[in-house]
Each structure stands twice: as structure tokens, then as C-alpha cells.
Amino acid sequence: MRRDNFDPDNYTFDPPKPGACQICATVHDSKEPHRRNSLYYQMQFRKKHGRYPTWEDAMSHCDEQTKRLWRANLAMRGVMPEDTMQDGG
């Protein structure tokens, strides 16, 4: 498959299962960030905003203490939360 022909707008996804987060389709505490790597979240976010989500997007609903904790943990792994997913991965 040629990647330059990939158009995520041509794909549809089933809604998240009951009990899963309705935004990222995974099970997580509502106080925690959405799962930025969830394919469902990536595609729905891209359709709405025209770009892939960053960790900052995934954390946007979190309180400041949770954001600080996640930013610190991501930084320890060499991930900058504001990095935009340019290639979808």
C-alpha cells in the first residue's frame, strides 16, 4: 500500500464500547489524559481539527497537577508533550 494515498477521512470507526472513554475509546480514569495513541482518538481528532493530537491535547481536560505529573513522566521518556504527530504515529 502506498502511504501517500492514505486518507484517514475515508475511514469510519464503530463507536467506543460501553464503559470506554467516548473520546479515545479506551478505558481510563476520567481524570487521566486520553490515550493519545488510540487510533480512534487520532482519527476522530484529525477529522475535527485537521491534525493529529498531541499529548497536550490529550491532557487538555486534566487538572494542573495531573498535567505536571504527565509532562514530567513523558519528559523522562524523551517525549515532549507539545510534539505534534506529523505522521500519525
C-alpha positions as CSV (number, residue, x, y, z in Angstrom):
1,M,0.0,0.0,0.0
2,R,1.3,3.4,-0.9
3,R,1.2,5.6,2.2
4,D,0.9,8.8,0.2
5,N,-2.6,7.7,-0.9
6,F,-3.8,7.2,2.7
7,D,-6.7,9.5,3.5
8,P,-8.0,9.0,7.1
9,D,-11.1,10.9,6.2
10,N,-12.3,7.9,4.2
11,Y,-12.4,5.6,7.2
12,T,-15.2,5.2,9.7
13,F,-15.0,3.6,13.1
14,D,-17.5,1.9,15.3
15,P,-18.4,3.9,18.4
16,P,-16.5,3.1,21.6
17,K,-17.7,0.2,23.6
18,P,-19.9,0.9,26.7
19,G,-17.6,1.6,29.7
20,A,-14.8,3.0,27.5
21,C,-14.0,6.7,27.2
22,Q,-16.2,8.1,24.4
23,I,-13.4,10.3,23.2
24,C,-10.5,7.9,22.9
25,A,-12.3,4.5,23.0
26,T,-10.1,3.1,25.8
27,V,-10.7,2.5,29.5
28,H,-9.1,5.1,31.7
29,D,-9.9,7.2,34.7
30,S,-11.8,10.3,33.6
31,K,-9.1,12.5,35.4
32,E,-6.3,11.0,33.3
33,P,-5.4,12.1,29.8
34,H,-7.0,10.5,26.8
35,R,-4.9,7.8,25.1
36,R,-3.1,9.8,22.5
37,N,-2.0,6.7,20.6
38,S,-5.5,5.3,20.3
39,L,-6.3,5.0,16.6
40,Y,-9.9,6.0,17.3
41,Y,-8.8,9.2,19.1
42,Q,-6.2,10.1,16.4
43,M,-8.7,9.7,13.6
44,Q,-11.6,11.5,15.3
45,F,-9.4,14.3,16.4
46,R,-7.9,14.7,12.9
47,K,-11.4,14.9,11.4
48,K,-12.4,17.6,13.8
49,H,-9.1,19.6,14.0
50,G,-7.3,18.8,10.7
51,R,-4.3,17.5,12.6
52,Y,-3.3,14.6,14.8
53,P,-3.5,15.1,18.6
54,T,-0.5,16.0,20.8
55,W,-0.1,14.9,24.4
56,E,-1.2,18.4,25.4
57,D,-4.4,17.8,23.5
58,A,-4.9,14.5,25.3
59,M,-4.3,16.3,28.6
60,S,-6.4,19.4,27.9
61,H,-9.2,18.3,30.3
62,C,-6.9,17.4,33.2
63,D,-6.2,19.5,36.3
64,E,-2.8,21.2,36.5
65,Q,-1.4,18.7,39.0
66,T,-2.2,15.8,36.6
67,K,-0.7,17.7,33.7
68,R,2.5,18.4,35.6
69,L,2.9,14.7,36.5
70,W,2.3,13.5,33.0
71,R,4.6,16.1,31.5
72,A,7.4,15.1,33.9
73,N,6.9,11.4,33.1
74,L,6.8,12.0,29.4
75,A,9.9,14.1,29.6
76,M,11.7,11.3,31.4
77,R,11.0,9.2,28.4
78,G,12.2,11.8,26.0
79,V,8.7,12.8,24.8
80,M,7.8,16.5,24.6
81,P,4.0,16.8,25.2
82,E,3.6,19.6,22.7
83,D,5.1,17.5,19.8
84,T,2.5,17.2,17.1
85,M,2.1,13.8,15.5
86,Q,3.1,14.7,11.9
87,D,2.9,11.1,10.6
88,G,0.1,9.7,12.7
89,G,2.4,7.6,14.8
